[in-house]
């Protein structure tokens, strides 16, 4: 026999016990394959069943008549027309007017500080960065 009989199959059919596996191998396999069953939701998923159409087909809907060219043109004009304002809306619009900017140089809410043109050139101080090799630091030096 070539090893394909019932006796040969019995030797492969048995599972191994925990005491037959080296502990380090068991730990690695346990990390890779979780022996606990996968979590199952308490409720089943919502069904996606869609019934098939009845044998005779669905009931026909009443056919709507096609609009005449005049009706289609009127509908198109109504869709493009600008809605008219009432007298109250016109009055409120005139009273509101255009919003005015307070100061274009520095408006409220600007992130930049307000600009000042009256700064003197004499007030400016020279500054540069210098490497302090003794302390191994970069220092900011300001000349007066």
N, CA, C and O atoms as a MOPAC input file, in Angstrom:
PM7 MOZYME 1SCF
protein

 N      0.83800 1    -1.18400 1     0.00000 1
 C      0.00000 1     0.00000 1     0.00000 1
 C      0.88000 1     1.24200 1     0.00000 1
 O      2.02000 1     1.22400 1     0.46400 1
 N      0.32700 1     2.29700 1    -0.52400 1
 C      1.11500 1     3.51200 1    -0.66000 1
 C      0.86400 1     4.53100 1     0.46700 1
 O      1.27400 1     5.68500 1     0.33700 1
 N      0.22600 1     4.14800 1     1.52800 1
 C      0.00000 1     5.03300 1     2.67300 1
 C     -1.28000 1     5.83400 1     2.58900 1
 O     -1.43700 1     6.81900 1     3.31000 1
 N     -2.20200 1     5.43300 1     1.72400 1
 C     -3.45100 1     6.16500 1     1.60200 1
 C     -4.63500 1     5.41300 1     2.18100 1
 O     -5.78400 1     5.76500 1     1.91300 1
 N     -4.37700 1     4.40700 1     2.95200 1
 C     -5.44200 1     3.60700 1     3.53000 1
 C     -6.00300 1     4.21900 1     4.79500 1
 O     -5.62200 1     5.32300 1     5.18200 1
 N     -6.92200 1     3.49100 1     5.44700 1
 C     -7.56900 1     3.97200 1     6.66600 1
 C     -6.58200 1     4.10700 1     7.81100 1
 O     -6.71000 1     5.03500 1     8.61100 1
 N     -5.62200 1     3.23700 1     7.92000 1
 C     -4.66300 1     3.28700 1     9.01700 1
 C     -3.78800 1     4.53600 1     8.91100 1
 O     -3.48200 1     5.15900 1     9.92800 1
 N     -3.38700 1     4.90200 1     7.71400 1
 C     -2.54500 1     6.08700 1     7.51200 1
 C     -3.33000 1     7.35400 1     7.86300 1
 O     -2.77800 1     8.29000 1     8.44000 1
 N     -4.59000 1     7.38000 1     7.52100 1
 C     -5.41300 1     8.56700 1     7.77100 1
 C     -5.64600 1     8.77700 1     9.25200 1
 O     -5.72200 1     9.92400 1     9.69200 1
 N     -5.76300 1     7.70700 1    10.05000 1
 C     -6.00100 1     7.81700 1    11.48400 1
 C     -4.86600 1     8.55200 1    12.18200 1
 O     -5.10600 1     9.30100 1    13.12800 1
 N     -3.64700 1     8.35100 1    11.73400 1
 C     -2.52100 1     9.00400 1    12.39700 1
 C     -2.55200 1    10.52100 1    12.19500 1
 O     -2.06800 1    11.25700 1    13.05500 1
 N     -3.09900 1    10.99700 1    11.09900 1
 C     -3.18400 1    12.43900 1    10.84200 1
 C     -4.45700 1    13.05500 1    11.40400 1
 O     -4.53100 1    14.27800 1    11.53000 1
 N     -5.43600 1    12.27200 1    11.73800 1
 C     -6.73800 1    12.78300 1    12.15300 1
 C     -6.75200 1    13.26900 1    13.59500 1
 O     -7.65700 1    14.00900 1    13.97900 1
 N     -5.77300 1    12.87200 1    14.40400 1
 C     -5.79400 1    13.24800 1    15.80900 1
 C     -5.22600 1    14.65800 1    16.00500 1
 O     -4.26600 1    15.05200 1    15.34300 1
 N     -5.83500 1    15.40100 1    16.91800 1
 C     -5.36700 1    16.74300 1    17.25000 1
 C     -4.31900 1    16.62500 1    18.35000 1
 O     -4.29900 1    15.62700 1    19.07000 1
 N     -3.46500 1    17.60300 1    18.49200 1
 C     -2.44700 1    17.55900 1    19.53900 1
 C     -2.96200 1    18.30100 1    20.76100 1
 O     -3.78000 1    19.21300 1    20.63800 1
 N     -2.49200 1    17.91800 1    21.93100 1
 C     -2.91000 1    18.54700 1    23.18400 1
 C     -1.95900 1    19.68600 1    23.53200 1
 O     -0.88800 1    19.81400 1    22.94000 1
 N     -2.36400 1    20.51600 1    24.50400 1
 C     -1.53500 1    21.64500 1    24.91700 1
 C     -0.18500 1    21.19900 1    25.47700 1
 O      0.81800 1    21.88700 1    25.28900 1
 N     -0.14900 1    20.04600 1    26.16700 1
 C      1.10300 1    19.60000 1    26.76900 1
 C      2.07800 1    19.07500 1    25.72200 1
 O      3.25000 1    18.86900 1    26.03700 1
 N      1.63400 1    18.85200 1    24.48600 1
 C      2.50500 1    18.39100 1    23.41300 1
 C      3.12700 1    19.54300 1    22.62900 1
 O      3.93400 1    19.30500 1    21.73100 1
 N      2.76900 1    20.78800 1    22.94900 1
 C      3.29300 1    21.95300 1    22.23400 1
 C      4.21400 1    22.71400 1    23.16700 1
 O      3.91100 1    22.87700 1    24.34900 1
 N      5.34800 1    23.18400 1    22.63700 1
 C      6.26500 1    23.98500 1    23.45100 1
 C      5.54900 1    25.26200 1    23.90000 1
 O      4.78600 1    25.83400 1    23.12200 1
 N      5.77700 1    25.72400 1    25.14100 1
 C      5.07600 1    26.89800 1    25.65700 1
 C      5.29700 1    28.16600 1    24.81300 1
 O      4.36100 1    28.93900 1    24.61000 1
 N      6.51800 1    28.38200 1    24.32500 1
 C      6.76800 1    29.57800 1    23.53500 1
 C      6.00300 1    29.54500 1    22.21000 1
 O      5.53500 1    30.58400 1    21.74500 1
 N      5.87200 1    28.37100 1    21.60300 1
 C      5.11100 1    28.23400 1    20.36200 1
 C      3.63400 1    28.47200 1    20.63600 1
 O      2.94900 1    29.14400 1    19.86500 1
 N      3.14900 1    27.91300 1    21.74500 1
 C      1.73200 1    28.08900 1    22.08400 1
 C      1.41300 1    29.56700 1    22.28700 1
 O      0.36600 1    30.02800 1    21.83500 1
 N      2.29100 1    30.32700 1    22.95800 1
 C      2.05800 1    31.75200 1    23.20900 1
 C      2.01100 1    32.52000 1    21.89100 1
 O      1.13200 1    33.36000 1    21.70100 1
 N      2.94100 1    32.24700 1    20.97900 1
 C      2.97900 1    32.96200 1    19.69900 1
 C      1.72900 1    32.66400 1    18.86600 1
 O      1.15000 1    33.57100 1    18.26900 1
 N      1.32200 1    31.41700 1    18.82500 1
 C      0.11800 1    31.05000 1    18.06000 1
 C     -1.12200 1    31.66200 1    18.70200 1
 O     -2.03300 1    32.10100 1    18.00000 1
 N     -1.16200 1    31.69500 1    20.03700 1
 C     -2.29900 1    32.29100 1    20.74200 1
 C     -2.40500 1    33.77900 1    20.44200 1
 O     -3.50800 1    34.31800 1    20.35700 1
 N     -1.24700 1    34.45800 1    20.27900 1
 C     -1.26500 1    35.88200 1    19.92300 1
 C     -1.81700 1    36.08700 1    18.51100 1
 O     -2.55200 1    37.03800 1    18.24700 1
 N     -1.44500 1    35.17300 1    17.61000 1
 C     -1.86100 1    35.32000 1    16.21200 1
 C     -3.32100 1    34.93000 1    16.00000 1
 O     -4.03600 1    35.58600 1    15.24200 1
 N     -3.76000 1    33.88000 1    16.65700 1
 C     -5.11600 1    33.36300 1    16.46100 1
 C     -5.82200 1    33.37400 1    17.80200 1
 O     -5.42900 1    32.65400 1    18.72000 1
 N     -6.86300 1    34.18600 1    17.92300 1
 C     -7.60500 1    34.27300 1    19.17000 1
 C     -8.51700 1    33.05800 1    19.28900 1
 O     -9.33500 1    32.82500 1    18.40000 1
 N     -8.40200 1    32.27600 1    20.36100 1
 C     -9.24100 1    31.08200 1    20.48700 1
 C    -10.69500 1    31.39900 1    20.82800 1
 O    -11.56800 1    30.54400 1    20.67400 1
 N    -10.96200 1    32.62100 1    21.29000 1
 C    -12.34200 1    32.98000 1    21.62700 1
 C    -13.13500 1    33.20600 1    20.34800 1
 O    -12.57300 1    33.59500 1    19.32400 1
 N    -14.42100 1    32.96600 1    20.40500 1
 C    -15.26000 1    33.17500 1    19.22700 1
 C    -15.40300 1    34.66800 1    18.96400 1
 O    -15.24800 1    35.48700 1    19.86900 1
 N    -15.69400 1    35.00400 1    17.74000 1
 C    -15.84400 1    36.39800 1    17.32800 1
 C    -17.10200 1    36.97300 1    17.96600 1
 O    -18.11600 1    36.28700 1    18.08500 1
 N    -17.03000 1    38.23500 1    18.37600 1
 C    -18.17600 1    38.90100 1    19.00600 1
 C    -19.34800 1    38.94800 1    18.04300 1
 O    -19.18700 1    39.26500 1    16.86400 1
 N    -20.50900 1    38.63500 1    18.54700 1
 C    -21.71300 1    38.69000 1    17.72400 1
 C    -22.64000 1    39.73700 1    18.30400 1
 O    -22.76900 1    39.85900 1    19.52200 1
 N    -23.28800 1    40.49400 1    17.42800 1
 C    -24.22500 1    41.52800 1    17.85100 1
 C    -25.45300 1    40.87100 1    18.47700 1
 O    -25.82600 1    39.76800 1    18.07600 1
 N    -26.09300 1    41.52800 1    19.45600 1
 C    -27.26400 1    40.91800 1    20.08600 1
 C    -28.46100 1    40.85500 1    19.15200 1
 O    -29.31900 1    39.98700 1    19.30500 1
 N    -28.52900 1    41.76300 1    18.18700 1
 C    -29.67100 1    41.78100 1    17.25900 1
 C    -29.20500 1    41.38400 1    15.86400 1
 O    -28.08300 1    41.70400 1    15.47400 1
 N    -30.04600 1    40.69800 1    15.11700 1
 C    -29.65600 1    40.33800 1    13.75100 1
 C    -29.66100 1    41.58100 1    12.85600 1
 O    -30.30100 1    42.57400 1    13.20200 1
 N    -28.97300 1    41.55400 1    11.73100 1
 C    -28.98200 1    42.70800 1    10.83500 1
 C    -30.36300 1    42.92500 1    10.23300 1
 O    -31.17700 1    42.00500 1    10.15700 1
 N    -30.61000 1    44.16300 1     9.80700 1
 C    -31.91000 1    44.47100 1     9.21200 1
 C    -32.05100 1    43.72900 1     7.89100 1
 O    -31.08800 1    43.63300 1     7.13000 1
 N    -33.21800 1    43.21300 1     7.61300 1
 C    -33.39000 1    42.45500 1     6.36400 1
 C    -33.34600 1    43.38200 1     5.15000 1
 O    -33.75400 1    44.54100 1     5.22000 1
 N    -32.84600 1    42.85300 1     4.04800 1
 C    -32.76800 1    43.60800 1     2.80700 1
 C    -33.68400 1    43.00200 1     1.74500 1
 O    -33.47900 1    43.19700 1     0.54700 1
 N    -34.67900 1    42.27800 1     2.19300 1
 C    -35.58900 1    41.59600 1     1.27200 1
 C    -36.42500 1    42.59800 1     0.49400 1
 O    -37.03200 1    43.49900 1     1.07300 1
 N    -36.45200 1    42.43500 1    -0.82400 1
 C    -37.30100 1    43.25300 1    -1.68700 1
 C    -38.23200 1    42.27900 1    -2.40400 1
 O    -37.77000 1    41.39200 1    -3.12200 1
 N    -39.54500 1    42.44300 1    -2.21000 1
 C    -40.45400 1    41.49400 1    -2.85100 1
 C    -40.43500 1    41.65300 1    -4.37300 1
 O    -40.24300 1    42.74900 1    -4.89900 1
 N    -40.63600 1    40.54400 1    -5.05300 1
 C    -40.67300 1    40.59500 1    -6.51200 1
 C    -42.01000 1    41.18500 1    -6.96200 1
 O    -42.97100 1    41.16500 1    -6.19300 1
 N    -42.09300 1    41.70100 1    -8.16500 1
 C    -43.35500 1    42.30200 1    -8.62700 1
 C    -44.43900 1    41.23600 1    -8.75800 1
 O    -44.14700 1    40.05900 1    -8.96800 1
 N    -45.68700 1    41.66400 1    -8.63100 1
 C    -46.77800 1    40.68800 1    -8.78300 1
 C    -46.79700 1    40.11200 1   -10.20000 1
 O    -46.21700 1    40.68700 1   -11.12100 1
 N    -47.46900 1    38.96900 1   -10.36100 1
 C    -47.48000 1    38.25500 1   -11.64100 1
 C    -48.04500 1    39.12200 1   -12.76100 1
 O    -47.53600 1    39.08300 1   -13.88100 1
 N    -49.05900 1    39.88500 1   -12.48800 1
 C    -49.68600 1    40.70700 1   -13.52700 1
 C    -48.98100 1    42.04300 1   -13.70900 1
 O    -49.34300 1    42.80400 1   -14.60700 1
 N    -47.99100 1    42.34700 1   -12.88800 1
 C    -47.29200 1    43.62900 1   -12.97500 1
 C    -47.96600 1    44.64500 1   -12.06400 1
 O    -49.04800 1    44.39900 1   -11.53300 1
 N    -47.33000 1    45.75800 1   -11.89700 1
 C    -47.88400 1    46.81500 1   -11.06000 1
 C    -49.00700 1    47.53400 1   -11.80000 1
 O    -49.07600 1    47.51700 1   -13.02900 1
 N    -49.88600 1    48.16700 1   -11.01800 1
 C    -50.98200 1    48.91600 1   -11.62800 1
 C    -50.40300 1    50.12900 1   -12.36400 1
 O    -49.45300 1    50.75300 1   -11.89000 1
 N    -50.97700 1    50.45500 1   -13.51600 1
 C    -50.48000 1    51.58100 1   -14.30900 1
 C    -50.92500 1    52.88400 1   -13.68500 1
 O    -52.03700 1    53.00900 1   -13.17200 1
 N    -50.02800 1    53.84900 1   -13.74400 1
 C    -50.38100 1    55.17800 1   -13.27000 1
 C    -51.06700 1    55.92400 1   -14.40600 1
 O    -50.86300 1    55.62800 1   -15.58400 1
 N    -51.88100 1    56.89400 1   -14.02400 1
 C    -52.57100 1    57.68000 1   -15.03800 1
 C    -51.53600 1    58.50700 1   -15.79600 1
 O    -50.66400 1    59.13400 1   -15.19400 1
 N    -51.64300 1    58.50000 1   -17.11200 1
 C    -50.70600 1    59.25400 1   -17.93300 1
 C    -51.03300 1    60.74100 1   -17.85600 1
 O    -52.18500 1    61.15200 1   -17.99400 1
 N    -49.98500 1    61.54000 1   -17.63000 1
 C    -50.17200 1    62.98800 1   -17.61800 1
 C    -50.01200 1    63.49300 1   -19.04500 1
 O    -49.08300 1    63.08900 1   -19.74400 1
 N    -50.90200 1    64.36500 1   -19.48300 1
 C    -50.79300 1    64.86000 1   -20.85700 1
 C    -49.56900 1    65.77500 1   -20.99000 1
 O    -49.20200 1    66.46900 1   -20.04200 1
 N    -48.94600 1    65.76900 1   -22.16200 1
 C    -47.80600 1    66.62800 1   -22.41700 1
 C    -48.26500 1    68.08100 1   -22.45200 1
 O    -49.35100 1    68.36700 1   -22.95700 1
 N    -47.44700 1    69.02000 1   -21.91900 1
 C    -47.85200 1    70.41800 1   -21.94800 1
 C    -47.76500 1    70.97400 1   -23.37200 1
 O    -46.96400 1    70.53300 1   -24.19600 1
 N    -48.60500 1    71.93700 1   -23.61500 1
 C    -48.57500 1    72.59800 1   -24.92500 1
 C    -47.34800 1    73.49800 1   -24.97500 1
 O    -46.79700 1    73.84200 1   -23.92900 1
 N    -46.90800 1    73.89000 1   -26.18000 1
 C    -45.74400 1    74.78100 1   -26.26900 1
 C    -45.95500 1    76.10100 1   -25.52100 1
 O    -45.00500 1    76.65200 1   -24.96500 1
 N    -47.19200 1    76.61300 1   -25.50200 1
 C    -47.46900 1    77.86700 1   -24.79900 1
 C    -47.29400 1    77.66900 1   -23.28400 1
 O    -46.69400 1    78.50800 1   -22.61300 1
 N    -47.81900 1    76.55800 1   -22.75100 1
 C    -47.67800 1    76.27200 1   -21.32400 1
 C    -46.20900 1    76.08500 1   -20.94900 1
 O    -45.77800 1    76.55800 1   -19.89700 1
 N    -45.43600 1    75.40300 1   -21.79100 1
 C    -44.01900 1    75.19300 1   -21.52600 1
 C    -43.27000 1    76.52800 1   -21.51500 1
 O    -42.40900 1    76.75300 1   -20.66600 1
 N    -43.60300 1    77.41400 1   -22.46500 1
 C    -42.97100 1    78.73200 1   -22.51700 1
 C    -43.31500 1    79.55700 1   -21.29100 1
 O    -42.44100 1    80.21700 1   -20.72700 1
 N    -44.59000 1    79.53300 1   -20.86100 1
 C    -45.00800 1    80.28000 1   -19.67200 1
 C    -44.27000 1    79.77100 1   -18.42000 1
 O    -43.83300 1    80.56100 1   -17.58300 1
 N    -44.14000 1    78.45200 1   -18.30900 1
 C    -43.44900 1    77.85900 1   -17.15300 1
 C    -41.97800 1    78.27400 1   -17.14900 1
 O    -41.41400 1    78.55400 1   -16.09100 1
 N    -41.35700 1    78.31300 1   -18.33000 1
 C    -39.95300 1    78.70300 1   -18.43300 1
 C    -39.77000 1    80.16400 1   -18.03400 1
 O    -38.79900 1    80.49800 1   -17.35500 1
 N    -40.68500 1    81.03900 1   -18.44300 1
 C    -40.61400 1    82.46000 1   -18.09300 1
 C    -40.78400 1    82.65400 1   -16.57800 1
 O    -40.09400 1    83.47600 1   -15.97500 1
 N    -41.68600 1    81.91200 1   -15.98000 1
 C    -41.90100 1    82.01200 1   -14.53700 1
 C    -40.65400 1    81.57400 1   -13.76100 1
 O    -40.32300 1    82.16000 1   -12.73000 1
 N    -39.97400 1    80.55300 1   -14.25600 1
 C    -38.78200 1    80.05800 1   -13.57300 1
 C    -37.64100 1    81.06600 1   -13.67200 1
 O    -36.85800 1    81.20100 1   -12.73100 1
 N    -37.53300 1    81.78100 1   -14.80300 1
 C    -36.45600 1    82.74600 1   -15.00000 1
 C    -36.76000 1    84.10300 1   -14.37700 1
 O    -35.83500 1    84.87900 1   -14.13800 1
 N    -38.01700 1    84.41100 1   -14.11000 1
 C    -38.40400 1    85.73700 1   -13.63400 1
 C    -37.82200 1    86.00900 1   -12.24700 1
 O    -37.74800 1    85.11600 1   -11.40400 1
 N    -37.41100 1    87.25800 1   -12.03000 1
 C    -36.89900 1    87.68300 1   -10.72900 1
 C    -38.09500 1    87.98900 1    -9.84000 1
 O    -39.00600 1    88.70100 1   -10.26300 1
 N    -38.11400 1    87.46700 1    -8.61800 1
 C    -39.27000 1    87.74400 1    -7.75800 1
 C    -39.34000 1    89.23300 1    -7.41600 1
 O    -38.32700 1    89.86500 1    -7.11800 1
 N    -40.53900 1    89.77000 1    -7.46500 1
 C    -40.72700 1    91.19600 1    -7.17800 1
 C    -40.70900 1    91.43200 1    -5.66900 1
 O    -41.20300 1    90.61300 1    -4.89400 1
 N    -40.12900 1    92.56900 1    -5.26600 1
 C    -40.06200 1    92.92500 1    -3.86200 1
 C    -41.30400 1    93.70400 1    -3.46200 1
 O    -41.84400 1    94.48600 1    -4.24500 1
 N    -41.74500 1    93.47900 1    -2.23500 1
 C    -42.89200 1    94.24200 1    -1.73200 1
 C    -42.41000 1    95.62500 1    -1.30600 1
 O    -41.20800 1    95.88200 1    -1.23800 1
 N    -43.35700 1    96.50800 1    -1.02100 1
 C    -43.00500 1    97.87500 1    -0.62700 1
 C    -42.19500 1    97.87600 1     0.67500 1
 O    -41.25200 1    98.65400 1     0.81700 1
 N    -42.55300 1    97.02700 1     1.60200 1
 C    -41.82700 1    96.96600 1     2.87400 1
 C    -40.37200 1    96.53500 1     2.65500 1
 O    -39.45600 1    97.08900 1     3.26200 1
 N    -40.17000 1    95.54400 1     1.78400 1
 C    -38.82200 1    95.07500 1     1.50100 1
 C    -38.00500 1    96.15000 1     0.80100 1
 O    -36.82500 1    96.32300 1     1.10800 1
 N    -38.61600 1    96.88000 1    -0.14100 1
 C    -37.91900 1    97.96700 1    -0.83900 1
 C    -37.50200 1    99.05000 1     0.15400 1
 O    -36.38500 1    99.56100 1     0.07300 1
 N    -38.39700 1    99.41000 1     1.10100 1
 C    -38.10800 1   100.44600 1     2.08300 1
 C    -36.96000 1   100.00400 1     2.99400 1
 O    -36.06200 1   100.79500 1     3.28400 1
 N    -36.98500 1    98.75200 1     3.44500 1
 C    -35.93200 1    98.23700 1     4.31300 1
 C    -34.59400 1    98.21300 1     3.57600 1
 O    -33.54900 1    98.45900 1     4.17800 1
 N    -34.62200 1    97.92000 1     2.28600 1
 C    -33.40500 1    97.86800 1     1.49700 1
 C    -32.81100 1    99.26900 1     1.33900 1
 O    -31.59400 1    99.43200 1     1.42600 1
 N    -33.65700 1   100.29000 1     1.10500 1
 C    -33.17500 1   101.66900 1     0.97600 1
 C    -32.58900 1   102.16600 1     2.28800 1
 O    -31.56200 1   102.84600 1     2.28500 1
 N    -33.23200 1   101.83500 1     3.42400 1
 C    -32.76500 1   102.29900 1     4.72800 1
 C    -31.42000 1   101.65700 1     5.10100 1
 O    -30.56600 1   102.29100 1     5.71900 1
 N    -31.25600 1   100.40600 1     4.71800 1
 C    -30.02400 1    99.70600 1     5.06100 1
 C    -28.83800 1   100.31700 1     4.31700 1
 O    -27.77000 1   100.50200 1     4.90000 1
 N    -29.01700 1   100.63000 1     3.04500 1
 C    -27.94000 1   101.23500 1     2.26800 1
 C    -26.75000 1   100.29900 1     2.16700 1
 O    -26.84900 1    99.09600 1     2.40900 1
 N    -25.61700 1   100.89500 1     1.79900 1
 C    -24.39800 1   100.10200 1     1.67700 1
 C    -23.66000 1   100.10600 1     3.00900 1
 O    -23.59400 1   101.14000 1     3.67400 1
 N    -23.11500 1    98.98700 1     3.40000 1
 C    -22.33000 1    98.97500 1     4.64300 1
 C    -21.03300 1    99.75400 1     4.42400 1
 O    -20.39000 1    99.63200 1     3.38200 1
 N    -20.66400 1   100.55000 1     5.41700 1
 C    -19.45900 1   101.36100 1     5.31600 1
 C    -18.35600 1   100.73700 1     6.15100 1
 O    -18.58800 1   100.21700 1     7.24300 1
 N    -17.14700 1   100.80300 1     5.60600 1
 C    -15.99800 1   100.31300 1     6.35800 1
 C    -15.60400 1   101.36900 1     7.37500 1
 O    -15.63000 1   102.56600 1     7.08900 1
 N    -15.24200 1   100.91700 1     8.55500 1
 C    -14.86700 1   101.86600 1     9.60000 1
 C    -13.52900 1   102.50600 1     9.27900 1
 O    -13.43900 1   103.73100 1     9.19800 1
 N    -12.50300 1   101.71600 1     9.09600 1
 C    -11.17900 1   102.23600 1     8.79600 1
 C    -10.47300 1   101.17000 1     7.95500 1
 O    -10.16000 1   100.09300 1     8.46300 1
 N    -10.22000 1   101.45700 1     6.67500 1
 C     -9.61800 1   100.41800 1     5.83200 1
 C     -8.22300 1   100.01700 1     6.27900 1
 O     -7.76700 1    98.92400 1     5.94500 1
 N     -7.53100 1   100.87200 1     7.02800 1
 C     -6.19100 1   100.53100 1     7.49200 1
 C     -6.22300 1    99.44400 1     8.56600 1
 O     -5.40100 1    98.52800 1     8.55300 1
 N     -7.16900 1    99.54800 1     9.49000 1
 C     -7.28100 1    98.52600 1    10.53100 1
 C     -8.75200 1    98.34500 1    10.88600 1
 O     -9.31800 1    99.11600 1    11.66200 1
 N     -9.35700 1    97.32100 1    10.30900 1
 C    -10.75700 1    97.02500 1    10.60000 1
 C    -10.83300 1    96.15300 1    11.84700 1
 O     -9.87200 1    95.47900 1    12.22100 1
 N    -11.99200 1    96.18700 1    12.47100 1
 C    -12.19800 1    95.31700 1    13.63000 1
 C    -12.14200 1    93.86900 1    13.16700 1
 O    -12.77900 1    93.50500 1    12.17900 1
 N    -11.39400 1    93.05800 1    13.86700 1
 C    -11.28400 1    91.64600 1    13.50700 1
 C    -10.05500 1    91.35100 1    12.67400 1
 O     -9.80300 1    90.18600 1    12.36700 1
 N     -9.27700 1    92.35600 1    12.29300 1
 C     -8.04900 1    92.08600 1    11.54700 1
 C     -7.04500 1    91.39100 1    12.44600 1
 O     -6.97200 1    91.66000 1    13.64500 1
 N     -6.28000 1    90.50500 1    11.85800 1
 C     -5.25900 1    89.80800 1    12.62400 1
 C     -3.96500 1    90.62000 1    12.68700 1
 O     -3.19600 1    90.49400 1    13.64000 1
 N     -3.72500 1    91.45500 1    11.66800 1
 C     -2.50800 1    92.26400 1    11.64800 1
 C     -2.67800 1    93.46100 1    12.56800 1
 O     -3.78000 1    93.99600 1    12.68600 1
 N     -1.61700 1    93.88500 1    13.21400 1
 C     -1.71400 1    95.09200 1    14.05300 1
 C     -1.92300 1    96.32400 1    13.16500 1
 O     -1.54400 1    96.30200 1    11.99400 1
 N     -2.51600 1    97.38800 1    13.69400 1
 C     -2.75300 1    98.58400 1    12.88400 1
 C     -1.43400 1    99.17300 1    12.39300 1
 O     -0.41300 1    99.11700 1    13.07800 1
 N     -1.48700 1    99.74100 1    11.18200 1
 C     -0.29400 1   100.31400 1    10.57600 1
 C     -0.11300 1   101.74100 1    11.05800 1
 O     -1.07900 1   102.49700 1    11.16800 1
 N      1.14000 1   102.10800 1    11.34900 1
 C      1.45900 1   103.46400 1    11.78100 1
 C      2.57600 1   103.99400 1    10.89300 1
 O      3.62700 1   103.36800 1    10.76300 1
 N      2.33800 1   105.15900 1    10.27900 1
 C      3.33300 1   105.75700 1     9.40500 1
 C      4.22500 1   106.74900 1    10.13700 1
 O      5.21900 1   107.21400 1     9.57800 1
 N      3.88800 1   107.07800 1    11.36800 1
 C      4.62700 1   108.11800 1    12.09100 1
 C      5.82500 1   107.58300 1    12.87900 1
 O      6.34600 1   108.28600 1    13.74500 1
 N      6.27400 1   106.35300 1    12.60000 1
 C      7.42600 1   105.81300 1    13.30600 1
 C      8.69400 1   106.51400 1    12.82300 1
 O      8.86100 1   106.73000 1    11.62300 1
 N      9.57100 1   106.86500 1    13.72800 1
 C     10.81700 1   107.51300 1    13.37600 1
 C     11.86500 1   106.46000 1    13.04500 1
 O     11.85200 1   105.35200 1    13.58000 1
 N     12.76600 1   106.83400 1    12.15400 1
 C     13.85400 1   105.93600 1    11.79000 1
 C     14.84700 1   105.79000 1    12.94700 1
 O     15.54400 1   104.78000 1    13.04500 1
 N     14.91200 1   106.80900 1    13.83200 1
 C     15.86600 1   106.77000 1    14.93700 1
 C     15.49200 1   105.73000 1    15.99400 1
 O     16.35700 1   105.21800 1    16.70400 1
 N     14.18300 1   105.42000 1    16.09200 1
 C     13.73000 1   104.48300 1    17.11600 1
 C     14.07200 1   103.02900 1    16.78300 1
 O     14.06100 1   102.16600 1    17.66000 1
 N     14.37400 1   102.77100 1    15.52400 1
 C     14.65700 1   101.39300 1    15.12900 1
 C     16.01200 1   100.95900 1    15.66700 1
 O     16.97000 1   101.73200 1    15.65200 1
 N     16.08800 1    99.73400 1    16.13700 1
 C     17.31700 1    99.19700 1    16.70000 1
 C     17.79900 1    98.06300 1    15.80800 1
 O     16.99400 1    97.33200 1    15.23200 1
 N     19.08200 1    97.92400 1    15.69900 1
 C     19.64800 1    96.84400 1    14.91000 1
 C     19.76300 1    95.59900 1    15.77300 1
 O     20.05400 1    95.67400 1    16.96700 1
 N     19.52600 1    94.44000 1    15.13800 1
 C     19.60900 1    93.17800 1    15.86300 1
 C     20.17800 1    92.11200 1    14.94000 1
 O     20.03000 1    92.19900 1    13.72100 1
 N     20.81900 1    91.12200 1    15.50800 1
 C     21.32000 1    90.00200 1    14.73500 1
 C     21.44200 1    88.78700 1    15.65400 1
 O     21.32200 1    88.88800 1    16.87500 1
 N     21.68400 1    87.64100 1    15.02600 1
 C     21.79500 1    86.38200 1    15.74900 1
 C     23.26100 1    85.97300 1    15.75500 1
 O     23.94000 1    86.04900 1    14.73100 1
 N     23.73800 1    85.54300 1    16.90100 1
 C     25.13200 1    85.17500 1    17.04400 1
 C     25.20500 1    83.81500 1    17.73800 1
 O     24.41800 1    83.53400 1    18.64100 1
 N     26.16300 1    82.96300 1    17.31000 1
 C     26.32600 1    81.65000 1    17.90300 1
 C     27.31100 1    81.73100 1    19.06600 1
 O     28.43200 1    82.21200 1    18.89800 1
 N     26.90300 1    81.27000 1    20.22800 1
 C     27.74600 1    81.24800 1    21.42100 1
 C     28.34900 1    79.84400 1    21.51300 1
 O     27.68800 1    78.90400 1    21.95300 1
 N     29.61000 1    79.71500 1    21.09300 1
 C     30.22700 1    78.38300 1    21.04000 1
 C     30.53800 1    77.83300 1    22.43200 1
 O     30.62000 1    76.61800 1    22.61200 1
 N     30.71100 1    78.71800 1    23.41900 1
 C     31.00300 1    78.26200 1    24.76900 1
 C     29.81000 1    77.51200 1    25.36100 1
 O     29.97100 1    76.44800 1    25.96000 1
 N     28.61200 1    78.07500 1    25.18700 1
 C     27.39600 1    77.43400 1    25.70900 1
 C     26.64700 1    76.63200 1    24.65300 1
 O     25.64100 1    75.98800 1    24.95100 1
 N     27.13400 1    76.67400 1    23.43000 1
 C     26.52100 1    75.98200 1    22.30200 1
 C     25.06600 1    76.39400 1    22.12500 1
 O     24.16400 1    75.56000 1    22.05500 1
 N     24.86600 1    77.72800 1    22.05500 1
 C     23.53300 1    78.30000 1    21.89500 1
 C     23.56200 1    79.40100 1    20.84900 1
 O     24.60100 1    80.01900 1    20.61600 1
 N     22.43000 1    79.64100 1    20.22600 1
 C     22.27200 1    80.81000 1    19.36200 1
 C     21.69500 1    81.91700 1    20.22200 1
 O     20.73000 1    81.70200 1    20.95600 1
 N     22.28600 1    83.10700 1    20.13400 1
 C     21.84000 1    84.24000 1    20.94500 1
 C     21.34100 1    85.36200 1    20.05300 1
 O     21.91500 1    85.61000 1    18.99300 1
 N     20.29700 1    86.03200 1    20.45900 1
 C     19.73700 1    87.18200 1    19.76900 1
 C     20.36200 1    88.43000 1    20.39600 1
 O     20.15900 1    88.70000 1    21.58000 1
 N     21.11900 1    89.18500 1    19.60200 1
 C     21.82700 1    90.35800 1    20.12300 1
 C     21.19400 1    91.60900 1    19.51600 1
 O     20.99400 1    91.69700 1    18.30500 1
 N     20.88400 1    92.56800 1    20.38000 1
 C     20.25500 1    93.81900 1    19.94100 1
 C     21.20300 1    94.97800 1    20.23600 1
 O     21.65000 1    95.14500 1    21.37000 1
 N     21.50600 1    95.77000 1    19.22200 1
 C     22.39600 1    96.94500 1    19.40000 1
 C     21.54000 1    98.16600 1    19.72900 1
 O     20.43000 1    98.30700 1    19.21500 1
 N     22.06200 1    99.05500 1    20.59300 1
 C     21.29200 1   100.23900 1    20.96300 1
 C     21.90900 1   101.50700 1    20.47800 1
 O     21.36800 1   102.58700 1    20.71600 1

